[in-house]
């Protein structure tokens, strides 16, 4: 039991004492080992019946053992449950008996309870009935010496009203202990009753059932012995008295001879049903696995051959064609009950030799066609496609080509990589489950392709179903490929000049699997194609170099602007790279610069000069120079380029360059235009009227000789289209420029209301129906005006006291725009710029705020041309930090000059997070 059992001496607690160890030969296993060997040596049945009897004996013994174990386990579980029920019933009966609670509350509970506890124990057959105080002191016990002693185990569950049961191992075996609490009329626990009983006292039924089980097993053994004797006698009668050894030997010899001969053997019964067929006959006739037992006429054979075999008539060396095999057939009747034996002999060796000659001739023709059909262009992908077209269907049913990414771009392959792009595929069907063209294929180690790349040699996978490395690459796709019918593959690396360019795979589905002899033509095809692909790669590299240069010299994408909507096109000439160019450059104050230029000539020199001009324009635009000054600087630049070329003895001087430069202000709609030797712009008004404004023209760049450049000012309403172009659009060899301008005017009038991209397409298609001899640049800009509500201007008195008033007005305007978060930063910028203008400049002083898309622009103008400079103030300086703060708080700032003086501007980003902390900036400055 859980408490009393733990307090009992060691003999009662049932502590396990292990037996003394001894030598292995001293145990019972050793005593029975020699007997077991003798039994096994005698139990070696030689007959089938004996073996059958031995099997039945083992099965019966296993069934008996299983039944005994199941009964023992079932009886043990039942006995434990019955012991738990008995101890719990006894404990609850004693606890709930009348007078038990009063006895436990009496002055001497032991005197009142001990006789009753012993009477209950003897009457119920339990091992003990013990009454305990709520604090664990014994009031009763079968051993009177244990009365009064304390039990340390907790009975919290029982004191709460829930019976507590435990199962434990005692000196008398497995035992069960149940404990319940005794409560008074108020529901307070006054004591505990614990009852224990051993499982062994519960009556077991297993011993009563064992004789029945053993009797049933003996009857089963007798029946098995009788059945084995009947089976053995029947088998001996059917085998003519031959024993198992003789029967086995005869069958093995018969099977070895039947399947080892190189002639097909077929045995048929009297009704023409196939009884037996050897491997050679199955191969020659392509018989299905379940052919035995079926009529020979239903196996899909040659009708004449099937009729001969089914008739059973004798025949000698009759020749029949079975598929591609030429067979010599002999038939002989056998047996008293009818039937026949036929032998088949393959006689197609001579035909096979002739076929090999045809194959060799076909391969020579294939290689000849490859030399004439592969490499007809200098396009890499087309060359790969030509390789697949030559190979299919004469050599393979499907062909695929993968190339390294660097090769497709015209670069040099630097290292052997199994990650390649599939660029070509061809096949006898379009629904093959191979990776489509454009797929990036990564071949894992062990794949035949990866092996070929590593070794540089072709790899044959004769049976794809057995190629574990290929199947492991993509198991699902491999399964679909095999189910589709593709069964064989050859992969060959494409190598040229010792470098790996890619791989080609040849696949077969309807043709016979690839053989070792197919590796040579596959390698030859790949070698021829690799040379052509390498040539195309070199051409692609040179072409990409020219295209890259051309693209780098023209803007890849024009900025999105609030002032203009821009459409653009560039059409290269037949001669290739030219010198025409265009650009759109954002300027401070939401203004935009439009520029179109032309360098006479073609080739890399003209393109390089054009690039230098475009870079120079960007640099001069960053200084916010007016159009006339910018073109004057460009004129000096071209002159220096010619002087440098002459000093170096180079003949590649700039023979002519023109440029048109315009600055558009979306606040006023004012556009300032200047041109040097370039055609003037076309202007399309919002109503669709087309005009060509009169813009003063200066000499082309480099030949101006210091002559001044004049400008023209245009007022452009919102929705106007300003069209800039190069002379290649309006002037050709067979068309005068006046005719070209008139035609351009008509086209622009017809495109009124269309998008700018459609306008560009229509203009080019109409003006240049064929590929021009000169390159053309076209820029179409639709003007916009800023909403007056997005612009705020103030005249500032030349008085420091006016700064707070102007700053407050600027703050109110920002709040009306919904830009209250930027008010603090704007106040600082406005205060600093106006204070500097009042202190160091002169009247007139003005302030203008512009809200442009994602930016807020603050402009302060004054009447002097002196520009402030950013500096870092010393620690002891009292001033000099204002402009530094402006630069830190704004996205960018700068100065531009006007006819009346200068404008200092600062641009803040409205879509960026809060600017730097002023305290940090101040401490950093200090």
TILOKE-452332 format. One record per residue (C-alpha): x, y, z; residue in one letter. Coordinates in steps of 0.1 Angstrom, whole numbers, padded with zeros to 4 digits, always signed. Layout:
XYZA
...
This chain:
+0000+0000+0000X
+0011+0036-0005X
+0016+0045+0032X
+0016+0014+0053X
+0037-0005+0027X
+0063+0022+0026X
+0067+0020+0065X
+0070-0018+0064X
+0104-0035+0068X
+0124-0044+0037X
+0110-0079+0036X
+0075-0065+0033X
+0083-0037+0009X
+0093-0063-0016X
+0127-0049-0025X
+0142-0068-0054X
+0174-0087-0047X
+0191-0096-0080X
+0203-0132-0084X
+0240-0139-0081X
+0259-0138-0114X
+0274-0170-0127X
+0292-0183-0158X
+0271-0184-0190X
+0273-0222-0193X
+0258-0225-0158X
+0223-0212-0168X
+0192-0230-0181X
+0198-0216-0216X
+0232-0234-0217X
+0216-0267-0204X
+0191-0267-0233X
+0213-0255-0261X
+0227-0289-0271X
+0191-0303-0270X
+0179-0275-0293X
+0207-0282-0318X
+0197-0318-0319X
+0161-0310-0325X
+0170-0286-0353X
+0193-0311-0369X
+0165-0337-0369X
+0139-0311-0381X
+0152-0307-0417X
+0124-0320-0438X
+0133-0331-0473X
+0098-0333-0487X
+0073-0306-0495X
+0048-0322-0471X
+0074-0321-0443X
+0081-0285-0449X
+0044-0278-0449X
+0040-0296-0416X
+0068-0277-0401X
+0052-0244-0411X
+0019-0254-0397X
+0036-0264-0364X
+0053-0230-0361X
+0020-0212-0369X
+0000-0233-0343X
+0027-0227-0316X
+0027-0190-0323X
-0011-0189-0320X
-0011-0208-0287X
+0016-0185-0273X
-0003-0154-0284X
-0035-0167-0268X
-0017-0174-0235X
+0000-0140-0234X
-0033-0123-0243X
-0051-0141-0215X
-0024-0134-0189X
-0025-0097-0198X
-0062-0096-0198X
-0064-0114-0164X
-0038-0092-0149X
-0056-0060-0159X
-0089-0075-0147X
-0074-0085-0113X
-0059-0050-0108X
-0092-0034-0115X
-0111-0058-0092X
-0085-0051-0065X
-0090-0014-0069X
-0128-0018-0067X
-0126-0041-0036X
-0103-0018-0017X
-0123+0013-0025X
-0156-0003-0015X
-0142-0015+0018X
-0127+0019+0025X
-0159+0037+0017X
-0181+0012+0037X
-0159+0015+0068X
-0157+0053+0065X
-0195+0057+0060X
-0205+0031+0087X
-0226+0045+0115X
-0205+0056+0144X
-0172+0059+0125X
-0171+0097+0126X
-0181+0098+0163X
-0155+0072+0172X
-0128+0093+0154X
-0139+0124+0175X
-0139+0104+0208X
-0111+0106+0234X
-0097+0071+0224X
-0103+0065+0187X
-0080+0034+0187X
-0101+0016+0214X
-0133+0023+0194X
-0121+0016+0159X
-0094-0012+0162X
-0118-0041+0168X
-0141-0030+0139X
-0112-0025+0115X
-0098-0060+0122X
-0133-0075+0118X
-0137-0057+0084X
-0103-0068+0073X
-0110-0105+0080X
-0145-0104+0067X
-0136-0087+0033X
-0103-0105+0028X
-0082-0073+0023X
-0047-0070+0037X
-0052-0041+0060X
-0078-0015+0072X
-0061+0015+0087X
-0078+0045+0103X
-0057+0078+0103X
-0061+0112+0119X
-0064+0141+0096X
-0028+0148+0104X
-0015+0113+0094X
-0013+0095+0128X
-0024+0059+0128X
-0054+0049+0150X
-0056+0013+0138X
-0033-0012+0121X
-0030-0050+0119X
+0004-0046+0135X
-0003-0030+0168X
+0033-0017+0170X
+0025+0007+0141X
-0005+0023+0159X
+0003+0059+0168X
+0030+0064+0143X
+0029+0091+0117X
+0025+0086+0080X
+0043+0113+0060X
+0025+0108+0027X
+0001+0137+0018X
-0036+0129+0015X
-0047+0162+0002X
-0069+0147-0025X
-0088+0125-0001X
-0093+0153+0025X
-0109+0173-0003X
-0135+0146-0008X
-0120+0127-0038X
-0110+0090-0031X
-0072+0085-0036X
-0060+0052-0051X
-0024+0040-0058X
-0009+0008-0072X
+0025-0003-0059X
+0048-0033-0056X
+0048-0049-0022X
+0067-0079-0008X
+0036-0100-0016X
+0034-0087-0052X
+0014-0060-0069X
-0010-0043-0044X
-0037-0016-0045X
-0043+0011-0018X
-0075+0032-0016X
-0079+0061+0008X
-0111+0081+0016X
-0119+0108+0042X
-0145+0107+0070X
-0165+0139+0075X
-0187+0150+0104X
-0222+0165+0101X
-0207+0199+0093X
-0186+0186+0064X
-0153+0189+0082X
-0128+0160+0078X
-0123+0141+0111X
-0101+0113+0098X
-0090+0090+0070X
-0096+0053+0061X
-0071+0035+0040X
-0076-0001+0028X
-0050-0022+0009X
-0053-0055-0009X
-0028-0075-0030X
-0037-0085-0066X
-0028-0121-0059X
-0059-0125-0037X
-0081-0119-0067X
-0091-0152-0083X
-0074-0158-0117X
-0090-0178-0145X
-0060-0182-0167X
-0049-0215-0152X
-0084-0229-0158X
-0082-0220-0195X
-0047-0232-0202X
-0056-0269-0205X
-0083-0260-0231X
-0058-0240-0251X
-0032-0267-0251X
-0058-0294-0260X
-0070-0273-0290X
-0034-0268-0301X
-0027-0306-0300X
-0058-0313-0321X
-0046-0286-0346X
-0012-0303-0348X
-0028-0337-0354X
-0049-0323-0382X
-0019-0306-0397X
+0001-0338-0397X
-0027-0357-0414X
-0031-0330-0441X
+0006-0330-0447X
+0006-0367-0452X
-0022-0365-0478X
-0005-0336-0496X
+0028-0355-0497X
+0012-0387-0512X
-0006-0367-0539X
+0026-0348-0549X
+0045-0381-0552X
+0019-0395-0575X
+0018-0364-0597X
+0056-0362-0600X
+0061-0398-0609X
+0079-0407-0578X
+0106-0379-0581X
+0117-0363-0550X
+0119-0326-0544X
+0157-0325-0551X
+0153-0342-0584X
+0123-0320-0594X
+0142-0289-0585X
+0173-0299-0604X
+0153-0309-0635X
+0134-0276-0634X
+0166-0256-0631X
+0183-0274-0660X
+0152-0269-0681X
+0149-0232-0674X
+0186-0226-0679X
+0186-0243-0713X
+0154-0227-0724X
+0164-0191-0717X
+0201-0194-0726X
+0198-0205-0762X
+0200-0177-0788X
+0170-0190-0806X
+0134-0182-0797X
+0114-0212-0784X
+0076-0212-0782X
+0054-0240-0769X
+0017-0240-0779X
-0012-0263-0770X
-0035-0281-0795X
-0058-0250-0796X
-0030-0226-0805X
-0026-0210-0771X
+0008-0199-0760X
+0020-0221-0731X
+0056-0212-0727X
+0080-0186-0744X
+0116-0179-0737X
+0133-0145-0734X
+0147-0146-0770X
+0113-0153-0785X
+0097-0126-0764X
+0123-0101-0777X
+0120-0111-0813X
+0083-0110-0814X
+0079-0080-0789X
+0054-0100-0769X
+0037-0084-0738X
+0045-0098-0704X
+0010-0115-0701X
+0013-0133-0734X
+0011-0168-0718X
-0023-0184-0720X
-0036-0163-0749X
-0042-0174-0785X
-0012-0167-0807X
-0035-0150-0832X
-0044-0123-0806X
-0008-0112-0799X
-0005-0087-0828X
+0020-0107-0848X
+0024-0109-0885X
-0009-0125-0897X
+0010-0152-0918X
+0033-0160-0889X
+0004-0162-0865X
-0015-0185-0888X
+0014-0209-0891X
+0021-0210-0854X
-0016-0215-0846X
-0021-0243-0871X
+0006-0265-0856X
+0016-0277-0891X
+0053-0287-0895X
+0075-0261-0911X
+0112-0257-0918X
+0130-0223-0922X
+0100-0204-0932X
+0110-0167-0934X
+0087-0140-0919X
+0091-0103-0912X
+0084-0093-0876X
+0088-0056-0874X
+0123-0048-0885X
+0135-0084-0877X
+0137-0111-0904X
+0129-0145-0888X
+0135-0181-0899X
+0107-0202-0883X
+0106-0240-0876X
+0075-0257-0862X
+0073-0294-0849X
+0042-0311-0834X
+0048-0327-0800X
+0029-0347-0773X
+0000-0372-0776X
-0026-0345-0768X
-0016-0322-0796X
+0004-0290-0795X
+0036-0279-0811X
+0071-0264-0805X
+0084-0235-0827X
+0119-0221-0829X
+0127-0186-0842X
+0161-0175-0855X
+0171-0139-0863X
+0185-0136-0898X
+0188-0098-0901X
+0225-0094-0896X
+0232-0088-0933X
+0203-0063-0933X
+0218-0047-0902X
+0251-0042-0920X
+0234-0026-0949X
+0215-0004-0925X
+0247+0007-0908X
+0260+0019-0942X
+0229+0039-0947X
+0233+0054-0912X
+0269+0064-0919X
+0258+0081-0952X
+0230+0099-0934X
+0254+0112-0908X
+0278+0125-0935X
+0248+0143-0952X
+0238+0157-0918X
+0272+0172-0911X
+0273+0187-0946X
+0239+0203-0941X
+0251+0216-0907X
+0281+0233-0924X
+0258+0252-0948X
+0227+0259-0926X
+0243+0268-0892X
+0258+0303-0889X
+0239+0320-0918X
+0235+0351-0895X
+0255+0368-0868X
+0227+0365-0843X
+0234+0343-0814X
+0199+0330-0808X
+0192+0324-0845X
+0224+0304-0847X
+0213+0282-0818X
+0179+0278-0835X
+0196+0267-0867X
+0215+0240-0848X
+0182+0225-0834X
+0166+0227-0868X
+0194+0207-0884X
+0194+0181-0857X
+0156+0175-0857X
+0143+0150-0869X
+0172+0134-0887X
+0194+0129-0856X
+0171+0135-0827X
+0134+0140-0820X
+0140+0170-0799X
+0170+0194-0794X
+0175+0222-0769X
+0204+0247-0765X
+0214+0266-0734X
+0239+0294-0734X
+0257+0313-0706X
+0242+0347-0698X
+0275+0364-0705X
+0276+0348-0740X
+0241+0361-0748X
+0253+0396-0739X
+0284+0392-0761X
+0308+0389-0732X
+0336+0365-0726X
+0326+0334-0706X
+0348+0336-0676X
+0342+0302-0659X
+0323+0270-0664X
+0289+0274-0649X
+0259+0251-0650X
+0234+0281-0648X
+0224+0288-0684X
+0196+0303-0703X
+0176+0281-0728X
+0176+0300-0761X
+0165+0275-0786X
+0143+0244-0788X
+0129+0223-0816X
+0111+0190-0818X
+0087+0168-0837X
+0059+0180-0814X
+0052+0213-0797X
+0038+0200-0764X
+0070+0183-0751X
+0073+0189-0713X
+0109+0202-0716X
+0118+0236-0701X
+0106+0264-0725X
+0128+0289-0742X
+0139+0317-0719X
+0141+0295-0688X
+0172+0299-0666X
+0184+0263-0661X
+0206+0254-0632X
+0221+0219-0636X
+0229+0202-0603X
+0260+0181-0598X
+0254+0145-0610X
+0232+0157-0639X
+0246+0145-0673X
+0247+0182-0684X
+0268+0192-0653X
+0291+0162-0659X
+0296+0172-0696X
+0304+0208-0685X
+0329+0196-0660X
+0347+0172-0683X
+0342+0190-0716X
+0331+0158-0733X
+0297+0146-0745X
+0277+0125-0721X
+0252+0097-0731X
+0221+0089-0710X
+0208+0059-0730X
+0179+0054-0707X
+0166+0085-0689X
+0145+0064-0665X
+0177+0050-0651X
+0196+0084-0649X
+0194+0092-0612X
+0213+0124-0615X
+0190+0138-0642X
+0159+0127-0624X
+0170+0143-0591X
+0174+0177-0609X
+0136+0182-0611X
+0117+0150-0602X
+0083+0162-0613X
+0095+0175-0647X
+0115+0143-0652X
+0085+0122-0645X
+0064+0141-0671X
+0092+0139-0696X
+0095+0101-0692X
+0057+0097-0693X
+0056+0118-0725X
+0079+0092-0741X
+0113+0108-0742X
+0137+0081-0732X
+0172+0089-0743X
+0195+0119-0743X
+0230+0131-0754X
+0244+0163-0739X
+0274+0180-0755X
+0292+0212-0743X
+0295+0240-0768X
+0332+0250-0767X
+0352+0275-0788X
+0388+0286-0783X
+0389+0266-0751X
+0359+0284-0735X
+0325+0270-0726X
+0297+0288-0743X
+0268+0266-0734X
+0254+0231-0740X
+0232+0213-0765X
+0209+0184-0756X
+0196+0159-0781X
+0165+0139-0771X
+0148+0109-0785X
+0113+0096-0781X
+0102+0077-0812X
+0136+0068-0825X
+0158+0041-0809X
+0178+0051-0779X
+0212+0067-0785X
+0242+0045-0788X
+0279+0052-0783X
+0283+0056-0820X
+0260+0086-0818X
+0284+0106-0797X
+0307+0114-0826X
+0282+0131-0849X
+0267+0149-0819X
+0301+0163-0809X
+0307+0173-0845X
+0274+0192-0847X
+0282+0209-0815X
+0317+0219-0826X
+0305+0235-0858X
+0277+0253-0840X
+0300+0265-0813X
+0323+0283-0838X
+0294+0300-0853X
+0280+0310-0819X
+0313+0324-0809X
+0315+0345-0841X
+0280+0358-0834X
+0290+0365-0798X
+0320+0387-0810X
+0297+0406-0833X
+0272+0411-0806X
+0299+0424-0783X
+0309+0450-0808X
+0273+0459-0816X
+0265+0462-0779X
+0295+0485-0775X
+0282+0509-0801X
+0246+0507-0788X
+0258+0512-0753X
+0278+0543-0763X
+0248+0557-0782X
+0224+0551-0753X
+0248+0566-0728X
+0250+0598-0748X
+0212+0602-0749X
+0189+0605-0719X
+0175+0571-0709X
+0144+0587-0693X
+0132+0623-0691X
+0122+0637-0657X
+0085+0642-0648X
+0079+0679-0646X
+0050+0702-0636X
+0060+0727-0662X
+0060+0705-0692X
+0047+0672-0706X
+0074+0659-0730X
+0074+0633-0758X
+0107+0624-0776X
+0121+0601-0803X
+0155+0594-0817X
+0158+0577-0851X
+0194+0565-0860X
+0206+0567-0895X
+0215+0538-0917X
+0251+0545-0911X
+0246+0538-0874X
+0256+0560-0845X
+0252+0597-0852X
+0256+0631-0835X
+0220+0643-0830X
+0208+0647-0794X
+0182+0662-0771X
+0177+0668-0734X
+0153+0682-0708X
+0170+0698-0678X
+0151+0709-0646X
+0161+0744-0634X
+0155+0762-0602X
+0121+0779-0597X
+0101+0751-0615X
+0117+0762-0648X
+0128+0738-0675X
+0156+0739-0701X
+0149+0723-0735X
+0179+0716-0757X
+0184+0700-0792X
+0217+0697-0809X
+0234+0682-0840X
+0270+0673-0846X
+0277+0668-0883X
+0288+0634-0894X
+0284+0598-0881X
+0305+0573-0862X
+0321+0572-0828X
+0339+0606-0832X
+0306+0624-0839X
+0289+0605-0810X
+0318+0613-0786X
+0317+0650-0795X
+0279+0650-0790X
+0285+0635-0756X
+0309+0662-0746X
+0285+0689-0757X
+0256+0673-0738X
+0278+0671-0707X
+0289+0708-0711X
+0253+0719-0714X
+0244+0701-0682X
+0273+0719-0665X
+0264+0753-0678X
+0228+0747-0670X
+0238+0740-0634X
+0252+0775-0633X
+0217+0788-0644X
+0232+0807-0674X
+0209+0824-0698X
+0205+0808-0733X
+0227+0833-0751X
+0256+0830-0726X
+0253+0792-0726X
+0256+0790-0764X
+0286+0814-0763X
+0304+0790-0739X
+0296+0761-0762X
+0311+0780-0791X
+0343+0784-0772X
+0343+0747-0763X
+0340+0736-0799X
+0368+0760-0809X
+0391+0745-0782X
+0382+0710-0794X
+0393+0719-0829X
+0425+0736-0817X
+0434+0705-0796X
+0427+0682-0826X
+0449+0704-0849X
+0477+0705-0823X
+0477+0667-0821X
+0477+0663-0859X
+0443+0647-0858X
+0421+0650-0889X
+0389+0644-0868X
+0380+0680-0861X
+0344+0690-0856X
+0331+0699-0890X
+0300+0715-0877X
+0277+0715-0847X
+0244+0733-0841X
+0223+0738-0810X
+0190+0753-0798X
+0185+0761-0761X
+0153+0773-0745X
+0143+0781-0709X
+0106+0779-0700X
+0091+0794-0669X
+0057+0779-0659X
+0049+0808-0636X
+0048+0835-0662X
+0046+0813-0694X
+0077+0830-0707X
+0101+0810-0729X
+0135+0824-0738X
+0150+0808-0769X
+0185+0810-0786X
+0200+0790-0814X
+0233+0786-0831X
+0230+0774-0867X
+0201+0752-0857X
+0165+0751-0873X
+0140+0771-0853X
+0112+0755-0833X
+0076+0749-0844X
+0049+0763-0821X
+0014+0747-0820X
-0011+0770-0802X
-0039+0754-0781X
-0063+0759-0809X
-0041+0738-0833X
-0025+0767-0853X
+0011+0760-0863X
+0037+0787-0866X
+0074+0790-0869X
+0085+0818-0845X
+0113+0841-0858X
+0143+0833-0836X
+0175+0851-0843X
+0201+0827-0856X
+0238+0828-0847X
+0266+0810-0866X
+0271+0773-0859X
+0292+0764-0829X
+0329+0767-0834X
+0327+0793-0862X
+0310+0822-0845X
+0343+0841-0841X
+0330+0858-0809X
+0298+0871-0825X
+0270+0877-0800X
+0241+0854-0797X
+0207+0869-0796X
+0176+0856-0778X
+0139+0857-0784X
+0111+0857-0758X
+0080+0837-0765X
+0047+0839-0744X
+0033+0804-0744X
-0003+0798-0732X
-0010+0766-0713X
-0015+0737-0737X
+0009+0750-0763X
+0032+0725-0780X
+0068+0735-0786X
+0084+0712-0812X
+0122+0710-0814X
+0140+0689-0840X
+0172+0684-0860X
+0176+0691-0897X
+0174+0654-0906X
+0136+0656-0901X
+0128+0684-0926X
+0158+0683-0950X
+0168+0653-0971X
+0187+0649-1004X
+0156+0648-1024X
+0135+0674-1005X
+0142+0711-0998X
+0139+0724-0963X
+0110+0747-0972X
+0090+0717-0984X
+0099+0698-0952X
+0088+0727-0930X
+0054+0729-0948X
+0049+0692-0945X
+0058+0693-0908X
+0033+0721-0903X
+0005+0700-0919X
+0014+0669-0898X
+0014+0689-0866X
-0020+0704-0874X
-0034+0669-0880X
-0021+0656-0847X
-0039+0683-0827X
-0055+0667-0796X
-0034+0635-0797X
-0009+0624-0771X
+0027+0635-0774X
+0039+0600-0781X
+0014+0596-0809X
+0024+0629-0823X
+0061+0618-0824X
+0052+0585-0841X
+0029+0603-0867X
+0056+0629-0875X
+0083+0603-0880X
+0061+0580-0900X
+0049+0608-0923X
+0081+0628-0927X
+0104+0598-0930X
+0087+0568-0946X
+0120+0550-0951X
+0152+0547-0930X
+0169+0581-0932X
+0204+0588-0943X
+0208+0612-0913X
+0198+0606-0878X
+0168+0625-0863X
+0161+0639-0829X
+0125+0651-0821X
+0113+0667-0789X
+0077+0678-0784X
+0068+0697-0752X
+0032+0706-0741X
+0033+0736-0717X
+0016+0740-0684X
+0012+0770-0661X
+0014+0769-0624X
-0019+0777-0606X
-0017+0813-0593X
-0028+0800-0560X
+0004+0780-0558X
+0025+0812-0561X
+0029+0839-0535X
+0049+0871-0539X
+0057+0900-0516X
+0076+0933-0521X
+0099+0937-0491X
+0108+0972-0478X
+0145+0979-0473X
+0140+0978-0435X
+0150+0950-0410X
+0117+0957-0391X
+0097+0944-0421X
+0112+0909-0418X
+0088+0896-0390X
+0057+0909-0410X
+0068+0892-0442X
+0077+0860-0423X
+0043+0859-0407X
+0025+0864-0441X
+0046+0836-0455X
+0036+0813-0426X
-0001+0821-0431X
+0002+0812-0468X
+0019+0779-0460X
-0010+0771-0436X
-0035+0778-0463X
-0016+0754-0486X
-0018+0727-0459X
+0020+0729-0453X
+0020+0738-0417X
+0046+0712-0409X
+0071+0730-0431X
+0063+0764-0416X
+0091+0764-0390X
+0118+0755-0415X
+0105+0780-0440X
+0105+0808-0415X
+0141+0802-0408X
+0150+0802-0445X
+0129+0833-0452X
+0143+0852-0423X
+0179+0845-0432X
+0176+0852-0469X
+0155+0885-0464X
+0179+0896-0436X
+0209+0891-0459X
+0192+0910-0488X
+0183+0939-0465X
+0217+0940-0449X
+0239+0935-0479X
+0218+0941-0510X
+0196+0970-0522X
+0162+0976-0534X
+0140+0963-0549X
+0138+0933-0526X
+0112+0906-0532X
+0101+0873-0518X
+0083+0846-0538X
+0071+0811-0526X
+0064+0784-0552X
+0046+0751-0545X
+0058+0727-0572X
+0047+0690-0570X
+0068+0676-0541X
+0089+0707-0534X
+0085+0742-0518X
+0107+0769-0534X
+0117+0801-0516X
+0132+0829-0538X
+0145+0862-0525X
+0156+0888-0551X
+0175+0921-0547X
+0191+0947-0569X
+0228+0937-0565X
+0249+0911-0583X
+0270+0902-0553X
+0266+0865-0546X
+0268+0851-0510X
+0292+0823-0503X
+0287+0794-0478X
+0313+0793-0451X
+0318+0776-0417X
+0319+0802-0390X
+0346+0801-0363X
+0338+0794-0327X
+0343+0831-0317X
+0323+0845-0347X
+0290+0861-0338X
+0275+0855-0373X
+0281+0837-0405X
+0260+0806-0397X
+0227+0816-0414X
+0235+0805-0449X
+0250+0772-0435X
+0216+0766-0418X
+0198+0773-0451X
+0219+0748-0469X
+0213+0722-0443X
+0175+0727-0441X
+0169+0727-0478X
+0173+0701-0505X
+0193+0724-0526X
+0200+0761-0529X
+0217+0785-0553X
+0219+0819-0570X
+0209+0830-0604X
+0214+0864-0620X
+0188+0886-0637X
+0188+0919-0655X
+0178+0936-0623X
+0202+0918-0599X
+0202+0883-0585X
+0178+0858-0569X
+0189+0835-0541X
+0166+0804-0539X
+0162+0774-0516X
+0142+0743-0524X
+0126+0721-0497X
+0114+0686-0502X
+0078+0681-0491X
+0077+0643-0493X
+0108+0637-0472X
+0110+0632-0434X
+0117+0660-0411X
+0150+0678-0415X
+0180+0677-0392X
+0177+0689-0356X
+0187+0726-0354X
+0204+0720-0321X
+0226+0693-0336X
+0234+0715-0366X
+0244+0743-0343X
+0266+0722-0321X
+0281+0706-0352X
+0289+0741-0365X
+0304+0750-0332X
